[in-house]
């Protein structure tokens, strides 16, 4: 019992540190408004920190928790808020629900991203950011990649890949001066280079990614089609209430992952849909429920396909202005 309590104490200690670090920014109080907005836009689309309760419902092995810690250090590179850079130190850990509660082969995912604001109010009322990311993903192990039977060595097998991402973030910031946090669509291409043994044939080295974060999916889709902002008829109280926000992620792995060399669609797509509840008084913390299907993102476990529904706590990047 003491060991279990200690494990949960460590878990919430990790996520507590993440709450403090996730939104850390190099931004003084007297920073110009364009710089502040640029910082908020980047934080909005950044990977959140979270912790899940157990392994959820699905085909993951028994866990006490999964935690993502994603602090980042942001620097504005221009006075007009057009250029910015962040350095992120994302990590993913899974604590097994086994004797001694081990944490095996964590994912270490440092990255550096440069952003350019290409927004033109004469063309679009929102903002358009382009980005370029250089990143690394490894598990800190040096053992053989394969077991004697040809399966992947998930205990101490070496996993390492380096990647480049490039794309755009389309931000809809029609907040009318109230407390509504902007919504966004994010599109990007991803390629992996200088990979460790075993990744070339089964990991997926070329990918197209799509993310979106919205408060009203149907309203946003109608707005895109009709050109009319669905929020124009909403009272101001609508924007300052506790919020439900919806996040969708979709990845198409372009190159074939199937060991049979036939294009198996079930192995080529990742999908997740998350609903997060942001309390009015605790806007840095949210309760979320998420469904994920696709390739396991936990380093050398990439050969597994997982389907899981889970709930947890998230350190939100969506801060009320």
RARAMO-V10171 format. One record per residue. N is the residue number from 1. RES is the residue in one small letter. SS is DSSP state (hx for helix, st for strand, lp for the rest). NEAR is the number of other C-alpha atoms within 8 Angstrom. Layout:
n->N res->RES ss->SS near->NEAR
n->N res->RES ss->SS near->NEAR
//
This chain:
n->1 res->x ss->lp near->4
n->2 res->x ss->hx near->5
n->3 res->x ss->hx near->7
n->4 res->x ss->hx near->8
n->5 res->x ss->hx near->8
n->6 res->x ss->hx near->8
n->7 res->x ss->hx near->9
n->8 res->x ss->hx near->9
n->9 res->x ss->hx near->8
n->10 res->x ss->hx near->8
n->11 res->x ss->hx near->11
n->12 res->x ss->hx near->8
n->13 res->x ss->hx near->8
n->14 res->x ss->hx near->9
n->15 res->x ss->hx near->15
n->16 res->x ss->hx near->8
n->17 res->x ss->hx near->8
n->18 res->x ss->hx near->13
n->19 res->x ss->hx near->12
n->20 res->x ss->hx near->8
n->21 res->x ss->hx near->10
n->22 res->x ss->lp near->14
n->23 res->x ss->lp near->10
n->24 res->x ss->lp near->10
n->25 res->x ss->lp near->9
n->26 res->x ss->lp near->8
n->27 res->x ss->lp near->8
n->28 res->x ss->lp near->5
n->29 res->x ss->lp near->4
n->30 res->x ss->lp near->4
n->31 res->x ss->lp near->8
n->32 res->x ss->lp near->8
n->33 res->x ss->hx near->6
n->34 res->x ss->hx near->10
n->35 res->x ss->hx near->14
n->36 res->x ss->hx near->11
n->37 res->x ss->hx near->9
n->38 res->x ss->hx near->12
n->39 res->x ss->hx near->12
n->40 res->x ss->hx near->8
n->41 res->x ss->hx near->10
n->42 res->x ss->hx near->8
n->43 res->x ss->hx near->10
n->44 res->x ss->hx near->9
n->45 res->x ss->hx near->9
n->46 res->x ss->lp near->7
n->47 res->x ss->lp near->5
n->48 res->x ss->lp near->12
n->49 res->x ss->st near->16
n->50 res->x ss->st near->12
n->51 res->x ss->st near->13
n->52 res->x ss->st near->13
n->53 res->x ss->lp near->11
n->54 res->x ss->lp near->9
n->55 res->x ss->lp near->14
n->56 res->x ss->lp near->11
n->57 res->x ss->st near->8
n->58 res->x ss->st near->9
n->59 res->x ss->lp near->7
n->60 res->x ss->lp near->11
n->61 res->x ss->lp near->6
n->62 res->x ss->lp near->9
n->63 res->x ss->st near->12
n->64 res->x ss->st near->13
n->65 res->x ss->st near->13
n->66 res->x ss->st near->14
n->67 res->x ss->st near->13
n->68 res->x ss->st near->13
n->69 res->x ss->st near->15
n->70 res->x ss->lp near->14
n->71 res->x ss->lp near->13
n->72 res->x ss->st near->14
n->73 res->x ss->st near->10
n->74 res->x ss->st near->12
n->75 res->x ss->st near->10
n->76 res->x ss->st near->13
n->77 res->x ss->lp near->9
n->78 res->x ss->lp near->9
n->79 res->x ss->lp near->9
n->80 res->x ss->lp near->8
n->81 res->x ss->lp near->14
n->82 res->x ss->lp near->14
n->83 res->x ss->st near->12
n->84 res->x ss->st near->15
n->85 res->x ss->st near->12
n->86 res->x ss->st near->11
n->87 res->x ss->st near->11
n->88 res->x ss->st near->11
n->89 res->x ss->st near->12
n->90 res->x ss->st near->13
n->91 res->x ss->st near->12
n->92 res->x ss->st near->12
n->93 res->x ss->st near->12
n->94 res->x ss->st near->12
n->95 res->x ss->st near->12
n->96 res->x ss->st near->12
n->97 res->x ss->lp near->9
n->98 res->x ss->lp near->7
n->99 res->x ss->lp near->5
n->100 res->x ss->lp near->5
n->101 res->x ss->lp near->11
n->102 res->x ss->lp near->9
n->103 res->x ss->st near->9
n->104 res->x ss->lp near->8
n->105 res->x ss->lp near->12
n->106 res->x ss->lp near->13
n->107 res->x ss->st near->13
n->108 res->x ss->st near->13
n->109 res->x ss->st near->11
n->110 res->x ss->st near->12
n->111 res->x ss->st near->12
n->112 res->x ss->st near->11
n->113 res->x ss->st near->11
n->114 res->x ss->st near->11
n->115 res->x ss->st near->12
n->116 res->x ss->st near->10
n->117 res->x ss->st near->12
n->118 res->x ss->lp near->9
n->119 res->x ss->lp near->9
n->120 res->x ss->lp near->9
n->121 res->x ss->lp near->7
n->122 res->x ss->lp near->5
n->123 res->x ss->lp near->5
n->124 res->x ss->lp near->8
n->125 res->x ss->lp near->10
n->126 res->x ss->lp near->11
n->127 res->x ss->st near->13
n->128 res->x ss->st near->12
n->129 res->x ss->st near->13
n->130 res->x ss->st near->12
n->131 res->x ss->st near->13
n->132 res->x ss->st near->11
n->133 res->x ss->st near->12
n->134 res->x ss->st near->11
n->135 res->x ss->st near->11
n->136 res->x ss->st near->12
n->137 res->x ss->st near->13
n->138 res->x ss->st near->12
n->139 res->x ss->lp near->13
n->140 res->x ss->lp near->10
n->141 res->x ss->lp near->9
n->142 res->x ss->lp near->7
n->143 res->x ss->st near->7
n->144 res->x ss->lp near->9
n->145 res->x ss->lp near->11
n->146 res->x ss->st near->10
n->147 res->x ss->lp near->9
n->148 res->x ss->lp near->5
n->149 res->x ss->lp near->5
n->150 res->x ss->lp near->6
n->151 res->x ss->lp near->7
n->152 res->x ss->st near->11
n->153 res->x ss->lp near->11
n->154 res->x ss->lp near->8
n->155 res->x ss->lp near->6
n->156 res->x ss->lp near->10
n->157 res->x ss->st near->14
n->158 res->x ss->lp near->14
n->159 res->x ss->lp near->14
n->160 res->x ss->st near->11
n->161 res->x ss->st near->12
n->162 res->x ss->st near->12
n->163 res->x ss->st near->12
n->164 res->x ss->st near->12
n->165 res->x ss->st near->12
n->166 res->x ss->st near->11
n->167 res->x ss->st near->11
n->168 res->x ss->st near->11
n->169 res->x ss->st near->12
n->170 res->x ss->st near->11
n->171 res->x ss->st near->13
n->172 res->x ss->st near->10
n->173 res->x ss->lp near->10
n->174 res->x ss->lp near->7
n->175 res->x ss->lp near->9
n->176 res->x ss->lp near->4
n->177 res->x ss->lp near->4
n->178 res->x ss->lp near->8
n->179 res->x ss->lp near->9
n->180 res->x ss->lp near->8
n->181 res->x ss->lp near->10
n->182 res->x ss->lp near->11
n->183 res->x ss->st near->11
n->184 res->x ss->st near->12
n->185 res->x ss->st near->11
n->186 res->x ss->st near->13
n->187 res->x ss->st near->11
n->188 res->x ss->st near->11
n->189 res->x ss->st near->11
n->190 res->x ss->st near->13
n->191 res->x ss->st near->10
n->192 res->x ss->st near->11
n->193 res->x ss->st near->9
n->194 res->x ss->lp near->6
n->195 res->x ss->lp near->10
n->196 res->x ss->lp near->9
n->197 res->x ss->lp near->7
n->198 res->x ss->lp near->8
n->199 res->x ss->hx near->9
n->200 res->x ss->hx near->9
n->201 res->x ss->hx near->9
n->202 res->x ss->hx near->11
n->203 res->x ss->lp near->10
n->204 res->x ss->lp near->13
n->205 res->x ss->lp near->12
n->206 res->x ss->st near->11
n->207 res->x ss->st near->13
n->208 res->x ss->st near->12
n->209 res->x ss->st near->13
n->210 res->x ss->st near->11
n->211 res->x ss->st near->11
n->212 res->x ss->st near->11
n->213 res->x ss->st near->11
n->214 res->x ss->st near->11
n->215 res->x ss->lp near->9
n->216 res->x ss->lp near->8
n->217 res->x ss->hx near->8
n->218 res->x ss->hx near->6
n->219 res->x ss->hx near->8
n->220 res->x ss->hx near->11
n->221 res->x ss->hx near->8
n->222 res->x ss->hx near->11
n->223 res->x ss->hx near->11
n->224 res->x ss->hx near->8
n->225 res->x ss->hx near->6
n->226 res->x ss->hx near->6
n->227 res->x ss->lp near->7
n->228 res->x ss->lp near->7
n->229 res->x ss->lp near->7
n->230 res->x ss->lp near->10
n->231 res->x ss->lp near->5
n->232 res->x ss->lp near->5
n->233 res->x ss->lp near->5
n->234 res->x ss->lp near->7
n->235 res->x ss->lp near->6
n->236 res->x ss->lp near->7
n->237 res->x ss->hx near->6
n->238 res->x ss->hx near->7
n->239 res->x ss->hx near->9
n->240 res->x ss->hx near->10
n->241 res->x ss->lp near->7
n->242 res->x ss->lp near->8
n->243 res->x ss->st near->9
n->244 res->x ss->st near->9
n->245 res->x ss->st near->12
n->246 res->x ss->st near->13
n->247 res->x ss->st near->11
n->248 res->x ss->st near->11
n->249 res->x ss->st near->12
n->250 res->x ss->st near->11
n->251 res->x ss->st near->11
n->252 res->x ss->st near->10
n->253 res->x ss->st near->12
n->254 res->x ss->lp near->10
n->255 res->x ss->lp near->8
n->256 res->x ss->lp near->13
n->257 res->x ss->lp near->13
n->258 res->x ss->lp near->10
n->259 res->x ss->lp near->7
n->260 res->x ss->lp near->4
n->261 res->x ss->lp near->7
n->262 res->x ss->lp near->7
n->263 res->x ss->lp near->8
n->264 res->x ss->lp near->9
n->265 res->x ss->hx near->6
n->266 res->x ss->hx near->6
n->267 res->x ss->hx near->10
n->268 res->x ss->lp near->13
n->269 res->x ss->st near->12
n->270 res->x ss->st near->12
n->271 res->x ss->st near->11
n->272 res->x ss->st near->11
n->273 res->x ss->st near->11
n->274 res->x ss->st near->11
n->275 res->x ss->st near->11
n->276 res->x ss->st near->11
n->277 res->x ss->st near->11
n->278 res->x ss->st near->14
n->279 res->x ss->lp near->10
n->280 res->x ss->lp near->9
n->281 res->x ss->lp near->4
n->282 res->x ss->lp near->8
n->283 res->x ss->lp near->12
n->284 res->x ss->lp near->11
n->285 res->x ss->st near->12
n->286 res->x ss->st near->14
n->287 res->x ss->st near->11
n->288 res->x ss->st near->12
n->289 res->x ss->st near->11
n->290 res->x ss->st near->11
n->291 res->x ss->st near->11
n->292 res->x ss->st near->12
n->293 res->x ss->st near->11
n->294 res->x ss->st near->13
n->295 res->x ss->st near->12
n->296 res->x ss->lp near->11
n->297 res->x ss->lp near->6
n->298 res->x ss->lp near->9
n->299 res->x ss->hx near->14
n->300 res->x ss->hx near->12
n->301 res->x ss->hx near->10
n->302 res->x ss->hx near->11
n->303 res->x ss->hx near->10
n->304 res->x ss->lp near->7
n->305 res->x ss->st near->10
n->306 res->x ss->st near->12
n->307 res->x ss->st near->11
n->308 res->x ss->st near->12
n->309 res->x ss->st near->11
n->310 res->x ss->st near->12
n->311 res->x ss->st near->11
n->312 res->x ss->st near->11
n->313 res->x ss->st near->11
n->314 res->x ss->st near->12
n->315 res->x ss->st near->14
n->316 res->x ss->lp near->11
n->317 res->x ss->lp near->12
n->318 res->x ss->lp near->9
n->319 res->x ss->lp near->8
n->320 res->x ss->lp near->7
n->321 res->x ss->lp near->4
//
